């Protein structure tokens, strides 16, 4: 399987099971926030971590940002 078609589990594999980003209740919530952050990165937003955009996918950058607590989010009411 190519890196382009890697399942989400492969992207999350480097994160410890049972842990989520600061302020989040579940991995599902983390994925939703990371997905929205990925869209921002694809639309030209600057990365909040030092990352080579030619070597790393926007999805992995977004997940790292979320995991470090660098992405602000609010829960819908």
N, C-alpha and C positions, 0 to 999 in steps of 0.2 A: 504494500500500500504506500502511495507517495505521501510526502509531507503535506501536500495540498489537501488530501482527502483524509487526513488523520482525524479520528473521532475525538469528540470533546474529552473523553476519558483520558486520552493520551496527553492532551494539554494540561489537564488537571492532575496527572499522575505525579508530577514533581512536587505537588502540594501535599502536606500530611493529611491523611484521611481523618475526618471528623473535625477539621479546623476550617474556619471560615474567616473572612476579612473582619477587621474591627467594626463593631456596630451592626453586624449582620447576623441574622438568625439561622440562615441555611445556605447551603451551596447553591440552591436554586436561585435565591436572591442575589448571590454573588455573580452568577452567570448572567442574570438579567442586567445587572448594573454594568458588568464587563462588556456585554453586547452593545449597550448604549454608548459606552465609552469608545468601543471599537469604531462605531459609526462616526463619532466625533473625530477620531484620529484619521479615518479615511476621508473625511471632509476637510482636513487640513489643520485640525487642532494640534498644538504642540504637545509633545510627550512630556510627562511630569517626571520621568526617570531618564537617565542617560541611556540611550539605546540607539544602535545603528539600524536605521530604518531599512537599509538595504540587506541586512542579515536576519532581522527578526520580523515576524509577522505582526501586524497591528493587534491581532487577537491576543497573542502572548504578552505584548506590551501592556494592553489594557488589563489583562488578568493580574499582571505584576503590580500595576498601579493600584488596582482595587485591593489586592492582598496586603499591600503596604499601608492602606488607609489614606491614599492620596486623592481618592475620588469621592467628592461629596454627593450625597443622595438623600432623598426624603421619601418616606413611605406615603402612598396615597391614602387619603382619609376616607 
